[in-house]
Amino acid sequence: MTDSSGRPLVLVTGGTRGIGKAVCDALAPDHMLIVGGRDRAAVEKACAAYDSARPFVVDLADEDSTTDAVAALGLDRLDGVVHSAGLGGGARTEESSRALWREILEVNVIAVSDLTRLLLPALVAAQGTVVTINSGSGLRASGAGGHYPASKFALTALSDVLREELRPDGVRVCSVHPGRVDTDMQRELVASEGRPYDPKEFLRPESVATAVRTALTAGPDATYETISIRPGPAATHRRRD
């Protein structure tokens, strides 16, 4: 779906903050946007900052609401979807519960699969691109608590399967795996570790957005299947200090 200037249309979940907002900022000059989020005021404020954006207000953990919200968009074609919404956190096994597992897996994996399914006809019509914002934890698990890395490993598997399923339809699937990024989620994590926060230790959201834009705008001859991004030497050296 394009407007009179030929701009492609991309839906970005979690588009009001962190990596999702950086992706919207990177795409806004030459794309039409659908900005996703749970808070209507935040979504509408984000949309107002761009020349061509519309809201997608939904709790992705709510199956019926997600179905209704996608239907309300009335999309015939969609050039891309960026799954940036997600939950962090977790707990050690002795402090875990089935409820916590369900909460994290629901948002980080199940909602991604379900939203992709609902958008599939429009993505196939446009031969669009699906981008999943994963994590370094989706390649190598570390730290205490298995909920988050388990969800990201599952998202890696889901992305790999989607890529092969959708390849014959001309839909590309890219899995982006950033290291630690300077976001609100990161600040909460560092606080839980009991150490001071220095944003220079981490990737900027804009650096991740550059990778996402690259995957979305690649020529038809290419697919960026997996992109792994890590903090540069200066950030790594600073953290060792």
Residue frames relative to the residue before (quaternion, step in Angstrom):
aa qw qx qy qz dx dy dz
M 1.0000 0.0000 0.0000 0.0000 0.00 0.00 0.00
T 0.0333 0.8023 -0.5927 0.0623 3.56 -0.74 1.04
D 0.4177 -0.6678 0.5406 0.2955 3.54 -1.26 0.40
S 0.7806 -0.3519 0.2199 0.4673 3.60 -1.25 -0.15
S 0.6820 0.4612 -0.2906 0.4875 3.60 1.16 -0.45
G 0.5398 -0.6658 0.3786 0.3493 3.58 1.27 0.09
R 0.3910 0.7405 -0.4774 0.2662 3.59 1.15 0.37
P 0.4205 -0.7049 0.5058 0.2654 3.62 -0.90 0.85
L 0.3926 -0.7158 0.5399 0.2049 3.54 -1.29 0.53
V 0.0017 -0.8004 0.5977 -0.0466 3.59 -0.83 1.03
L 0.2446 -0.7357 0.6156 0.1413 3.56 -1.05 0.88
V 0.0810 -0.7885 0.6096 0.0125 3.56 -0.89 1.00
T 0.2272 -0.7553 0.5963 0.1496 3.59 -0.62 1.07
G 0.7864 0.2365 -0.2096 0.5308 3.56 -1.14 0.61
G 0.3176 0.8277 -0.4176 0.1990 3.54 1.18 0.63
T 0.6105 0.5898 -0.3510 0.3953 3.61 1.21 0.04
R 0.8009 0.1535 -0.0685 0.5747 3.60 1.21 -0.21
G 0.8343 0.2775 -0.1618 0.4480 3.53 -1.35 0.23
I 0.8382 -0.1225 0.1182 0.5181 3.54 -1.05 -0.85
G 0.6419 0.5443 -0.3356 0.4231 3.59 0.93 -0.83
K 0.6553 0.4933 -0.3120 0.4795 3.58 0.96 -0.82
A 0.6433 0.5197 -0.3250 0.4587 3.58 0.97 -0.82
V 0.6210 0.5258 -0.3375 0.4733 3.59 1.07 -0.70
C 0.6486 0.5062 -0.3200 0.4697 3.59 0.92 -0.87
D 0.6429 0.5207 -0.3241 0.4588 3.59 0.93 -0.86
A 0.6817 0.5007 -0.2889 0.4484 3.58 0.95 -0.88
L 0.7234 0.4437 -0.2417 0.4705 3.58 1.05 -0.74
A 0.5438 0.7004 -0.3773 0.2672 3.57 1.08 -0.76
P 0.6446 0.5527 -0.3699 0.3771 3.68 0.83 -0.72
D 0.8326 0.1298 -0.0541 0.5358 3.61 1.02 -0.62
H 0.6614 0.4387 -0.3253 0.5141 3.59 1.18 0.52
M 0.3688 -0.6176 0.6259 0.3012 3.50 -1.38 0.26
L 0.2105 -0.8126 0.5390 0.0691 3.55 -0.95 0.91
I 0.1236 -0.6872 0.7020 0.1404 3.48 -1.37 0.48
V 0.1710 -0.8253 0.5362 0.0468 3.55 -0.40 1.29
G 0.1839 -0.8206 0.5375 0.0627 3.55 -0.60 1.19
G 0.2537 0.7457 -0.5944 0.1618 3.55 -1.20 0.63
R 0.5431 -0.6340 0.4460 0.3227 3.56 -1.28 0.31
D 0.7130 0.4363 -0.2427 0.4923 3.58 1.09 -0.72
R 0.4107 -0.7510 0.4572 0.2414 3.57 -0.41 1.22
A 0.6622 0.5134 -0.3235 0.4396 3.59 0.85 -0.90
A 0.6660 0.4969 -0.3044 0.4657 3.58 0.95 -0.84
V 0.6506 0.5107 -0.3170 0.4641 3.59 0.99 -0.80
E 0.6821 0.4819 -0.2981 0.4622 3.58 0.88 -0.90
K 0.6138 0.5301 -0.3418 0.4748 3.58 1.08 -0.66
A 0.6507 0.5094 -0.3149 0.4668 3.58 0.97 -0.84
C 0.6565 0.5169 -0.3161 0.4494 3.58 0.90 -0.88
A 0.6459 0.5481 -0.3197 0.4246 3.57 1.01 -0.81
A 0.6306 0.5549 -0.3318 0.4294 3.59 1.20 -0.44
Y 0.7205 0.4169 -0.2342 0.5022 3.59 1.25 -0.30
D 0.5980 -0.5886 0.4148 0.3519 3.56 -1.22 0.55
S 0.8127 0.0633 0.0135 0.5791 3.56 0.99 -0.84
A 0.3556 0.7142 -0.5237 0.2986 3.56 -0.09 1.32
R 0.0950 -0.7755 0.6216 0.0552 3.52 -1.16 0.67
P 0.5190 -0.6876 0.4196 0.2860 3.60 -1.09 0.65
F 0.0841 -0.7301 0.6751 0.0649 3.49 -1.37 0.52
V 0.0110 0.8370 -0.5415 0.0783 3.55 0.22 1.35
V 0.3167 0.7412 -0.5247 0.2737 3.56 -0.44 1.21
D 0.3482 -0.6524 0.6238 0.2530 3.52 -1.31 0.53
L 0.3378 -0.7976 0.4654 0.1821 3.57 -0.27 1.28
A 0.5859 0.5663 -0.3723 0.4444 3.59 1.25 -0.23
D 0.6431 0.4925 -0.3045 0.5011 3.59 1.30 -0.26
E 0.3691 -0.7806 0.4618 0.2029 3.57 -0.27 1.28
D 0.6980 0.4753 -0.2902 0.4502 3.59 0.77 -0.99
S 0.6587 0.5095 -0.3135 0.4564 3.58 0.95 -0.86
T 0.6362 0.5228 -0.3284 0.4627 3.58 1.03 -0.76
T 0.6403 0.5212 -0.3222 0.4632 3.57 0.94 -0.85
D 0.6789 0.4874 -0.2900 0.4662 3.58 0.90 -0.92
A 0.6601 0.5198 -0.3128 0.4430 3.59 0.95 -0.86
V 0.6466 0.4958 -0.3213 0.4825 3.60 1.00 -0.77
A 0.6403 0.5225 -0.3298 0.4563 3.59 0.93 -0.84
A 0.6563 0.5299 -0.3107 0.4381 3.59 1.01 -0.82
L 0.5860 0.5758 -0.3769 0.4279 3.59 1.16 -0.45
G 0.2113 -0.8271 0.4979 0.1526 3.57 1.13 -0.59
L 0.2519 0.8159 -0.4868 0.1840 3.56 1.02 0.78
D 0.2193 -0.7390 0.6222 0.1366 3.55 -1.03 0.87
R 0.7871 0.0665 -0.0063 0.6132 3.53 1.15 -0.75
L 0.0052 -0.7743 0.6327 -0.0091 3.55 -1.15 0.70
D 0.3346 -0.7877 0.4885 0.1699 3.56 -0.63 1.15
G 0.8215 -0.0835 0.0496 0.5619 3.57 1.14 -0.41
V 0.0983 -0.7404 0.6566 0.1051 3.51 -1.32 0.43
V 0.1455 -0.7671 0.6215 0.0637 3.55 -0.98 0.94
H 0.2105 -0.7855 0.5744 0.0940 3.55 -0.51 1.23
S 0.0663 0.8329 -0.5407 0.0977 3.57 0.03 1.33
A 0.5520 0.6073 -0.4046 0.4035 3.61 1.17 -0.40
G 0.2415 0.7755 -0.5600 0.1634 3.57 -0.97 0.79
L 0.3705 -0.7022 0.5652 0.2242 3.52 -1.37 0.28
G 0.2461 -0.7279 0.6163 0.1724 3.54 -1.16 0.68
G 0.5469 0.6626 -0.4193 0.2933 3.51 -1.22 -0.48
G 0.1751 0.7537 -0.6205 0.1277 3.47 -1.38 -0.17
A 0.2391 -0.7592 0.5868 0.1490 3.55 -1.29 -0.11
R 0.6008 -0.5295 0.4437 0.4021 3.53 -1.26 0.36
T 0.6921 -0.5199 0.3033 0.3984 3.55 -1.18 0.63
E 0.6829 0.4980 -0.3089 0.4363 3.60 0.90 -0.84
E 0.7141 0.4049 -0.2427 0.5169 3.58 1.26 -0.36
S 0.4942 0.6949 -0.4031 0.3323 3.57 1.29 -0.02
S 0.0869 -0.7648 0.6333 0.0807 3.53 -1.39 0.10
R 0.6201 -0.5319 0.4138 0.4016 3.54 -1.23 0.35
A 0.6109 0.5661 -0.3495 0.4292 3.57 1.06 -0.74
L 0.6607 0.4960 -0.3100 0.4705 3.59 0.96 -0.83
W 0.6209 0.5279 -0.3381 0.4707 3.60 0.96 -0.79
R 0.6829 0.4958 -0.2964 0.4472 3.58 0.83 -0.97
E 0.6396 0.5438 -0.3303 0.4314 3.57 0.97 -0.84
I 0.7225 0.4413 -0.2568 0.4661 3.58 0.80 -1.01
L 0.6718 0.4857 -0.3049 0.4689 3.60 0.90 -0.85
E 0.5939 0.5894 -0.3605 0.4122 3.59 1.05 -0.73
V 0.7490 0.3922 -0.2165 0.4882 3.58 0.85 -0.99
N 0.7548 0.4470 -0.2294 0.4217 3.57 0.78 -1.02
V 0.7913 0.2564 -0.1338 0.5387 3.59 1.16 -0.49
I 0.7413 0.4375 -0.2584 0.4386 3.56 0.52 -1.19
A 0.6670 0.5011 -0.3096 0.4562 3.59 0.90 -0.88
V 0.6126 0.5426 -0.3482 0.4572 3.59 1.07 -0.68
S 0.6693 0.4933 -0.2952 0.4707 3.56 0.90 -0.93
D 0.6935 0.4930 -0.2873 0.4399 3.57 0.85 -0.98
L 0.6654 0.4871 -0.3157 0.4694 3.60 0.92 -0.84
T 0.6202 0.5273 -0.3466 0.4660 3.59 1.00 -0.73
R 0.6319 0.5354 -0.3295 0.4533 3.58 0.96 -0.84
L 0.6895 0.4885 -0.2853 0.4524 3.57 0.87 -0.95
L 0.7156 0.4391 -0.2432 0.4859 3.59 1.09 -0.71
L 0.4405 0.7642 -0.4169 0.2192 3.56 1.25 -0.35
P 0.6516 0.5064 -0.3633 0.4325 3.66 0.78 -0.76
A 0.6749 0.4826 -0.2972 0.4725 3.59 0.97 -0.84
L 0.6428 0.5154 -0.3234 0.4654 3.60 1.03 -0.72
V 0.6538 0.5016 -0.3143 0.4714 3.58 0.96 -0.82
A 0.6345 0.5452 -0.3315 0.4362 3.58 0.97 -0.84
A 0.7487 0.3666 -0.1967 0.5160 3.57 1.05 -0.76
Q 0.2961 -0.7367 0.5250 0.3065 3.59 1.31 -0.26
G 0.1609 0.8534 -0.4698 0.1588 3.50 0.89 1.09
T 0.4750 -0.6575 0.5216 0.2645 3.52 -1.38 -0.23
V 0.2074 -0.7439 0.6257 0.1100 3.54 -1.04 0.89
V 0.0458 -0.7848 0.6179 0.0110 3.58 -0.83 1.01
T 0.1294 -0.7721 0.6184 0.0685 3.57 -0.82 1.02
I 0.2835 -0.7332 0.5932 0.1738 3.57 -0.86 1.00
N 0.0948 -0.8184 0.5666 -0.0127 3.52 -0.32 1.32
S 0.4150 -0.6785 0.5410 0.2733 3.61 -0.94 -0.82
G 0.6069 -0.4985 0.4475 0.4278 3.54 -1.28 0.18
S 0.6031 0.5700 -0.3397 0.4427 3.56 1.22 -0.54
G 0.6150 0.5259 -0.3506 0.4715 3.57 1.27 -0.17
L 0.6777 0.4213 -0.2831 0.5320 3.56 1.36 0.06
R 0.7908 -0.0004 0.0283 0.6115 3.54 1.12 -0.71
A 0.2968 -0.7765 0.5321 0.1607 3.57 -0.55 1.16
S 0.1226 0.7742 -0.6142 0.0918 3.56 -1.04 0.81
G 0.6997 0.4691 -0.3362 0.4211 3.55 -1.29 0.25
A 0.6041 -0.5621 0.4301 0.3663 3.52 -1.35 0.09
G 0.7688 0.3279 -0.2566 0.4853 3.56 -0.99 0.81
G 0.2309 -0.8361 0.4874 0.1000 3.55 -0.55 1.15
H 0.4456 0.7374 -0.4416 0.2502 3.59 1.22 -0.21
Y 0.7178 0.4511 -0.2652 0.4594 3.58 0.71 -1.06
P 0.7042 0.4317 -0.3100 0.4708 3.66 0.68 -0.87
A 0.6111 0.5391 -0.3681 0.4477 3.61 1.01 -0.63
S 0.6569 0.5020 -0.3146 0.4663 3.57 0.98 -0.82
K 0.6845 0.4801 -0.2932 0.4637 3.58 1.02 -0.76
F 0.5926 0.5194 -0.3676 0.4939 3.61 1.13 -0.53
A 0.6384 0.5136 -0.3236 0.4733 3.58 1.01 -0.78
L 0.6441 0.5106 -0.3212 0.4704 3.58 1.04 -0.76
T 0.5966 0.5438 -0.3582 0.4691 3.59 1.09 -0.65
A 0.6725 0.4891 -0.2951 0.4706 3.57 0.88 -0.94
L 0.6357 0.5257 -0.3282 0.4603 3.57 0.96 -0.85
S 0.6651 0.5038 -0.3092 0.4563 3.59 0.89 -0.91
D 0.6443 0.5236 -0.3222 0.4548 3.59 0.98 -0.83
V 0.6716 0.4884 -0.2943 0.4731 3.57 0.96 -0.88
L 0.6382 0.5253 -0.3270 0.4581 3.60 0.94 -0.87
R 0.6248 0.5656 -0.3408 0.4166 3.57 0.97 -0.88
E 0.7139 0.4391 -0.2582 0.4806 3.55 0.90 -0.93
E 0.6271 0.5391 -0.3387 0.4488 3.58 1.04 -0.71
L 0.7819 0.3841 -0.1765 0.4581 3.56 0.86 -1.00
R 0.4450 0.7142 -0.4465 0.3042 3.58 1.22 -0.24
P 0.6730 0.4897 -0.3262 0.4481 3.66 0.84 -0.81
D 0.6773 0.4778 -0.2903 0.4783 3.61 1.19 -0.48
G 0.5450 -0.6483 0.3869 0.3646 3.58 1.27 0.04
V 0.5284 0.6069 -0.4177 0.4218 3.60 1.27 0.30
R 0.2628 -0.7735 0.5605 0.1360 3.57 -0.82 1.03
V 0.1377 -0.7739 0.6141 0.0710 3.57 -1.17 0.66
C 0.0422 -0.8006 0.5971 -0.0255 3.56 -0.77 1.11
S 0.1863 -0.7613 0.6144 0.0906 3.55 -0.96 0.95
V 0.1356 -0.8037 0.5784 0.0341 3.59 -0.60 1.19
H 0.1071 -0.8200 0.5622 -0.0066 3.57 -0.68 1.17
P 0.0579 -0.8106 0.5822 0.0235 3.62 -0.02 1.21
G 0.4555 -0.5842 0.5778 0.3425 3.50 -1.35 0.33
R 0.7767 -0.3069 0.2207 0.5039 3.58 -1.18 -0.38
V 0.1640 -0.8027 0.5730 0.0217 3.54 -0.85 1.12
D 0.5131 -0.6480 0.4789 0.2959 3.56 -1.11 0.76
T 0.3027 0.7292 -0.5448 0.2824 3.57 0.05 1.36
D 0.6941 -0.4377 0.3544 0.4484 3.56 -1.31 0.10
M 0.6243 0.5436 -0.3374 0.4483 3.58 1.02 -0.81
Q 0.6538 0.5177 -0.3084 0.4577 3.57 1.02 -0.82
R 0.6267 0.5377 -0.3314 0.4564 3.56 1.03 -0.80
E 0.6506 0.5063 -0.3139 0.4710 3.57 0.99 -0.80
L 0.6495 0.5223 -0.3170 0.4527 3.57 1.00 -0.82
V 0.6680 0.4931 -0.3025 0.4680 3.57 0.89 -0.92
A 0.6196 0.5376 -0.3432 0.4574 3.59 1.02 -0.76
S 0.6610 0.5056 -0.3089 0.4605 3.58 1.00 -0.81
E 0.6500 0.5011 -0.3059 0.4824 3.57 1.24 -0.48
G 0.4303 -0.7481 0.4197 0.2812 3.56 1.32 -0.10
R 0.6024 0.5301 -0.3889 0.4526 3.58 1.00 0.74
P 0.6064 -0.5764 0.3907 0.3840 3.60 -1.15 0.47
Y 0.4105 -0.7193 0.5145 0.2224 3.54 -1.16 0.67
D 0.0034 0.7732 -0.6334 0.0308 3.56 -0.88 1.02
P 0.3555 -0.7766 0.4733 0.2157 3.62 -0.28 1.19
K 0.6019 0.5866 -0.3598 0.4050 3.59 1.15 -0.47
E 0.5625 0.5946 -0.3855 0.4259 3.59 1.28 -0.14
F 0.7640 0.4150 -0.1617 0.4669 3.55 1.17 -0.57
L 0.6216 -0.4985 0.4492 0.4042 3.52 -1.37 0.20
R 0.3989 -0.6618 0.5662 0.2868 3.55 -1.17 0.54
P 0.5758 -0.5813 0.4298 0.3818 3.63 -1.03 0.61
E 0.6106 0.5774 -0.3471 0.4163 3.58 1.08 -0.71
S 0.6224 0.5381 -0.3443 0.4522 3.59 1.11 -0.62
V 0.6389 0.4976 -0.3171 0.4936 3.57 1.07 -0.72
A 0.6329 0.5415 -0.3275 0.4460 3.58 1.01 -0.83
T 0.5981 0.5600 -0.3576 0.4482 3.60 1.07 -0.66
A 0.6580 0.4972 -0.3057 0.4759 3.57 0.98 -0.83
V 0.6448 0.5174 -0.3208 0.4621 3.58 0.97 -0.83
R 0.6523 0.5083 -0.3163 0.4649 3.58 0.92 -0.87
T 0.6164 0.5491 -0.3390 0.4512 3.58 1.03 -0.78
A 0.6743 0.4943 -0.2970 0.4612 3.57 0.91 -0.90
L 0.6871 0.4991 -0.2798 0.4477 3.57 0.98 -0.87
T 0.7760 0.3696 -0.1769 0.4795 3.58 1.00 -0.79
A 0.3504 0.7418 -0.5019 0.2738 3.60 1.22 0.21
G 0.5592 -0.6038 0.4520 0.3443 3.56 -1.11 0.65
P 0.6668 -0.5448 0.3334 0.3839 3.59 -1.19 0.44
D 0.6079 0.5676 -0.3523 0.4292 3.58 1.25 -0.23
A 0.7735 0.3619 -0.1503 0.4981 3.59 1.22 -0.36
T 0.0857 -0.7477 0.6549 0.0691 3.52 -1.28 0.61
Y 0.2386 -0.7165 0.6361 0.1584 3.55 -0.89 0.95
E 0.2064 -0.8401 0.4912 0.1011 3.57 -0.10 1.28
T 0.7944 -0.0243 0.0604 0.6039 3.59 0.88 -0.97
I 0.0467 -0.7851 0.6177 -0.0022 3.57 -0.82 1.04
S 0.1092 -0.7813 0.6139 0.0279 3.56 -0.73 1.14
I 0.0636 -0.8028 0.5925 -0.0196 3.57 -0.74 1.11
R 0.0315 -0.7974 0.6026 -0.0081 3.56 -0.88 0.96
P 0.6198 -0.5230 0.4102 0.4171 3.59 -1.18 0.42
G 0.5228 -0.6637 0.4497 0.2898 3.57 -1.06 0.82
P 0.7509 -0.4192 0.2638 0.4368 3.59 -1.30 0.18
A 0.6419 0.5294 -0.3514 0.4293 3.62 0.92 -0.80
A 0.6749 0.4844 -0.2980 0.4702 3.60 0.91 -0.87
T 0.6487 0.5203 -0.3196 0.4543 3.58 0.97 -0.85
H 0.6549 0.5072 -0.3057 0.4695 3.58 0.98 -0.88
R 0.6476 0.5264 -0.3238 0.4457 3.56 0.95 -0.86
R 0.6638 0.5061 -0.3145 0.4519 3.57 0.95 -0.81
R 0.6269 0.5238 -0.3495 0.4588 3.63 1.03 -0.65
D 0.6052 0.5341 -0.3510 0.4746 3.56 1.18 -0.63
